[in-house]
């Protein structure tokens, strides 16, 4: 892996947070008379530390891309405020230090990959000699041949190749904060592995990475923390251990007892007939003593924690039941 060169000295906030959002909301008007309102983001708040890798999960239409575009300053929020590297959202100075990979990027079809990267580098004011070296390094980083990048027009690229050149253009200015919208889209297993390695390399260099993804296994391998969005609301946020439980969590099934008696002990408690299931993160012997005292009995105990997929589905179902 090549190392992306460090930015020149920057006047940035001394805050330890790279991204801050306070009560962000976005409402769109729709209908023939624009008299209907659709809320795509509701009272969203979070802070992401410098050097942190943060992943946002959610079903289609959850508000992930809206959130990302608000943070980038592409879309104006209906309410709320935020900062990137101490600058207000949309500040032009902050954009010098931001890299962005859209989900469905459109590039000029008749440019070659090299010409596209050179063009983006010019927009960021990267000087010519540094730009040439950086383009060569980035092409190697994303696994694209320099000869192909110099000769082949983007209209002739496969979807995976377009995604690779998209990752390269997001890094051309050596950003401190990188926004990636579905970065694994269109990539084969080798490409997904390479992008994961790039994100981990950037993390090791102290970069802040914020990305949306539907591929939960990649999120588990990469992220320091995750957030789950559903219908514009943040329904869960934390580290994997905070959300799924530590390796000392137990999946427990049993008979007897009521929901009110078991709920203080078991997370994600569910009943199927007279059998209950849940996740125990407290002391196991103490729990067994307790259920015996209420006339309940454990029939299965497994040392395991929920998968991210199971937790994700549970959170989406729970948020729907609240409607």
Number of C-alpha atoms within 10 A of each C-alpha: 12 11 14 18 12 11 12 7 6 10 10 13 13 9 11 13 18 24 23 20 20 15 15 21 23 22 15 12 12 11 8 7 7 9 8 11 11 10 15 20 27 20 15 19 16 14 14 19 16 19 20 21 25 23 24 25 23 24 16 12 13 19 24 25 20 20 25 21 19 22 24 21 18 12 15 18 21 15 15 16 19 22 21 25 24 19 18 16 24 19 14 11 13 21 20 18 19 20 22 22 21 18 17 12 10 9 14 12 13 13 18 20 34 23 18 24 27 20 15 17 23 15 11 14 12 17 10 12 8 11 20 15 10 25 24 16 18 25 21 15 20 21 16 17 12 17 10 13 23 14 13 16 18 22 15 12 17 12 13 16 20 21 26 26 25 25 25 26 25 22 26 23 26 23 23 23 28 22 23 24 21 19 24 25 17 16 19 11 10 10 19 18 14 19 22 18 16 18 21 18 16 23 19 12 14 15 21 25 27 21 23 24 21 17 14 14 12 16 23 17 10 18 21 16 20 23 19 22 27 23 20 22 21 22 16 16 17 14 15 18 12 10 19 21 19 14 12 14 20 23 18 20 19 18 17 17 18 13 13 8 13 20 13 10 17 21 16 14 17 15 14 7 7 10 15 21 21 20 24 25 19 13 12 15 8 9 17 13 12 16 19 13 11 13 10 17 18 17 11 11 15 13 12 17 21 20 15 16 13 11 17 23 12 13 19 18 12 13 15 11 8 6 5
